């Protein structure tokens, strides 16, 4: 799943959970699914950060100026 898709699915889960119309069991299942989506997004962001560091000469992330 792409980062954008995972983030969108996570946002949908959060809205459903905040609506208050879920049973406890549904809330737990949604929380578990959301936690996995958060982990997946964090892994993807870390991968991107590492790729950016490889591209920069100093190994640090350089400030972007337009």
Buried (B, 14 or more C-beta within 10 A) or exposed (E): EEBEEBBEBBEEBEEBBEEEEBEEEEEEEBEEEBEEBEEBBEEBEEEEEEEEEEEEEEEEEEEEEE
